[in-house]
Amino acid sequence: MINTIITGTGHYLPDQIITKEAFLQNEFYDEGGAKVTKDNLAVANKLTEITGIRERRYAATEHNTSDLAFFAAQKAIQSAKVDPETLDYIIVAHNFGDVIAGSNRVDFMPSLASRVKHKLQIKNPDCVCYDISFGCPGWVQGIIQANYYIKSGEAKKIMVIGAEVLSRVLDPHDRDSMIYADGAGATILEGKEEETPRGILSHASRTDTLDEAYYLWMGTSNNSKACQDNLYIKMHGRKLYKYAVRNVPPTVKKCLDKAGLDVKDVHKVLIHQANAKLDEGIIRSFFRLYDIKEVPDSVMPMCIEKMGNNSVATVPILHDLILKGEVEGHAIAKDNHLIFASVGAGMNVSTVLYKV
């Protein structure tokens, strides 16, 4: 049988660290356009209490999303010890393309995957490049697609990257702007002929659009006096929370059921670093599906405190940080079962079960 194995990982987080002090001079407005009168420090402290975010990273002025993706790709290639000319596919998940500093305009052409291939100076025309716009679960969905290519014999080596520069599509008058950040994570998957199943064992995804399509959207500034020609990332936070807690757990269970495994077989759940309260709600609801009220502390590693919510990049970054021993109290060992899970704009949910 052909197993789809992760053979290399890498991540890139910008050097620029943004703390709550950066937002103390902002004028915030609510969704209805009314000015927020609460002290900004109190607003920032409340956000930290809910999300767990104390720091976030913003890209350097000279770097775009494709640059961050390239930096992570270099590290993954080095980690896997592969010749980049042997890659069959490069898949890049993102949501806004390259947004030049000082601008609010997205740029998708050529694809970011093609830009990464160009930066890597890969000559091989059989290395096919394309992007995925799938909300925050884009990297997980890219892993699912890569698995299909490898299992079908279409490809042997694929690099999947999640990259985002959200700092350039933020409304400075929206309190939610303090959540988002920049970063990139890259993963190389290879097909291995083996007798014992390991690697990607199963997956499950869903898309809900009837009522949920615009829980995350692009909209004008909360400040009606600001430039209304620009569009910024917006969200219905409460609706998102309810959607995620209701729909991520059964999707993860479906993934486990496909592989014939139980929650007790899961060693780590690497979930999209959206916000701490949300992720804790999801993991509690997931364990309740198995009538377990107490969630083991070792199951859900978090890194959102220092990197913020960088959308598609959060799961591959978290995975790489754990592998490199940079998440205190967490490690990944041989034969461990990992769940990669994410939820975001669409509304989409994607999950993958992986055996180390």
N, C-alpha and C positions, 0 to 999 in steps of 0.2 A: 504494500500500500504506500501511497505518497502522503507523508505528513507535512503540514505547513508549519515551519519552525521559525521563530524569531532568532536571528543570528547576530543582529547588531542593533544598537540603540544610541541615540544622541539627542541632546537638547540644547537650546540656546535661550538664555534669559538676558535681556539688556542690562547694562551696568547701572542705568539711571533708576534710583530708588525713590519712589514717591510716597510720602507719608501724609497723614491727615492735615498737617500744617499747610500743604499746598492748596487746600480747598477753603481755608478760613476766610479768604477775601471774596469768594464767589457770591453772587446774588442768586439764590435758589428760588424757583417757582414750582408750584405743584402742577399736576396735569391739567387743571382747569385754568391755569395762567395766573393764579393768585400768588403773591409774593410770600415766601416762607419767612415768618417772623422769628422763629426759634433760632437761638444762637447757633452759629455754624459749628462751633466746637462741640456743642451738645448733639447736633445732627451727626457729626462725624463719629463721635463716641458711640452713639446708638447704632450706627451702621456697623461699626467694629463688633459691637456686642452681638448683633444678629448674624453677620456674615463671617466673622472671625478674621477679616482682612485688616491687617495692620500696615502692610506695605504692598505696593504694586510696582511693576517694572514698566517703564516707557522706553520705546525705541529711540535711539539716537537720531538726530535730525537727518543725517545722511543715509539712514537705513530704512528700507521698505520691507513689506511682508516677505517678498521673495528673497531678500537678503537674509532675514532671520531663518527662513526655510533652508537656504543654502548653508548657513553656518551649522545648523542642526544636521543637515545631510552629510556634511564633511565628517562630523563626529561619528555618525552611524556607520558610514563606509569604513572609517578607521577601526571602529569597534568590531565590525563583521569581517574585516580583513578581506574585502572583496575588491576586485577590479571594477570600477564604475562602468567600464565599457561592457561588462557582462550583464548589466541590469536590463531586464526585459520591459519593465514599466516603471515610471515615476508617477505617482498619484499624489496630488497636493490638495488637501482639504482646507478651505478658508471661506470667508463670507463677503469680503470687501475688496479683494484684490490688492493691488499696490495703491496706497493713498500717500501722495507726496506730502511731506511736512509743510504746513501752511495752507494746505488745500483740503477740501472736503470731498473731492471727486474720486470715485473708484475707478480702477483701471484693470480690466480683465484680459486685455489683448496685447501681446500673446498671452497664453495661459501661464500661470505662475509655475506650473510643472515644466513648461518649455523654458522659462527663464532660469529655473534651477538647473536644468540640463545644460543650458548655455553656460552658466556660471561654473559648472563642473567640467566644462570643455569636453563633454562626451561626444564622440564622433559617430558612434554606432547608430544608423538610422532605424534599426530594429528596436531601439529603446523608445517605446511609445509613451507619450506624456499627455496627461489630461488632469483637469481640476474637478473637485467635487464641491458643490455648494449645498450643504445639507444641515445647516445650523451647527450647533455645538457637537452633535454626534458625528460630524464629518469624518474624523480620523477613524473612528470605530467602523463606520460604514465602508471606508476605504480598505480597512483590514479584511472585511467580509468579501469585498470584490476581489482583492488580491488572492484570497483563499480559493475562490472559484477558478481564477485563472490557473493557479498552481495545481489544484486537484484535477482540472481538466487536461493538464499537460500543455496548456497554452504558454505557460511561463515557468521559469525555474527560480528567478530572482526578481523581487519587486521591492521598491522603496515606497513607503507610505509616510507622508508628512502632514502634520497638522500645524498650521502657522496663522498668526493673527496679529495685526496692529490695530487694536481697538481705540487706542488713545487719540486717534485722528478722526474718529466718527462719533465723538462724545459731545453731548450738549452740556456746556459748562454751567447751564442754569437748571440742570436736572440732578437731583440728589443721587439718582442711580448711577450717575457718571463715575462715582467714586469706587464702584465695584470692579470696573473693567481694567484690563492690562494687556501687555504685549508679550509674546513669546513664541517658541516653536519647538516641536518634538518630532524626531524622525525615527523610523523603524524599518529594518530590512528583514524581509521574510524570504525563506528559501524552501524549495521542495526537497524532501529527503525520503529515499526509499527505505522503509523500515517495517519490521514485522509488528511491533507494538504501537498502538495508537498513542500519540502525544501531539503537542502543538495545538492548533485550533480544532477543538472537538465539536463545537456547535455554535450556532448564533441565532438571534431573533431580533426582529425590528418591527416597527409600526409607525404609521403616519396618521395623525388625526387633523382634519381640516374643516369639518362641518361647522363647528363653533370655535375651534382653537387656532385656526390658521394665522390670526393676527394677534396672538398673545405677545409676540415679538415682532416689531416692524420698524420701518424707517419713517420718521416724522419730523416736523418742524420743531424749533426750539420752544421750550415751555415759556420763554420770555417773548411775548408778542412784539416787543420793541426791537428784538434782535433780528438779524438777517433771516428772513423767512424763505430765502431761496435755497438754503442748505437743508439737507436731511441728516438726521442723527438716529442712532440706535435707541429704540424705545421699548419698554416692556410693561405688561400688566403683572406686577410682582405677585400679588395674591393669587391671581388665576394660575400663574405659572407654578406656584408652590403646590396648589391643589392638584393640578394636572400631573406634576411629577410624582407626588406621593401616591397618587391613585394608579398611575400607569407604568412607572418604571419597575416596581416590584413584580407584578405579574409577568412582565416581559423578561425579566431576569429568570424567574421561575420557569417560564416556557423554554428558555435556553438550557437550563439545567435538566428539565424533563426530557428534552431531546437526546441528551447524553446519558440519561438514566441515572443521574446523580442527585443527591440530596444536599440541602444547605450545610449539613455537617461535613460534607466533603470539600467545601469551599474554604480556602485558606486566606484569600485576600479579595476584597471587592474594590477595585480601582474605579471610582466613580468620578464623573465630571466635577471639577472643583468650582461649583456654581456659587454656593455660599454654605457656611457650616450648618446653619439651622436647617436648610433644605436637605442637604446630604444626610444629616442625622435623621430627619423625618423619613427619608426614603429607606435607609437601612433598617430602621425600626419596623416600618411597614413590611419590608421584605421578610424579616425574621418572623413577624407575626403570621405570615402565610403558612409557616411551619409550626405555629403555636409556641414560639419561643419569645419570651418577653425580654430577656436580658441579652443584649448584643455583646459578644466578646470584644474587648478593647483592641485585640490584635487584628481584627478583620478589616477595618476601614481606615487605611492611612490617609492623612490629609497634608497638603502643602500650601493651601490657599492663604494662610496667614502671611506668608512672605512674598507670594507671587500674584495674588489676586486672581480674578477670573479672566483667563485668556482663551476662552471659548474652545475651539477644536484642539488647541495645544495642551490643554490641562492633563488629559489622560496619558499621552505619551511622555510628557515631561515628568509626571508623577512616577510612571513606570521606570524611567531612566534614573531618576533620583534614588529610588529604592534599590535598584541594581547596583548603584554606585555607593550605597551605604550612607546616603545623605538625608534619610528620613528616620529620625530617632525612633527606636523601638520597633522598626520594621525591617524584614529581610525576606527575600524570595529564595526558596530552596528547590532542589530537584524533586519532581513528582508533585509539587504544589499545584493546586487548581486555582487559577485566577479568573476573576470576572472583570472584563472591561465594559463599562456601561456609561452611557451619556444621554442627555435629554436636551432638546433645544428647539430653535425656530423651525417651524414647519406645520404643526408641532411633530417632531420626530423623536423616537427612542431607538437606540441601537445597543445591542449587547453581544459580547463574544465570550465564550468559555475557552480558556487556554490551560493546557497542562504542560508544566515546565519539563 
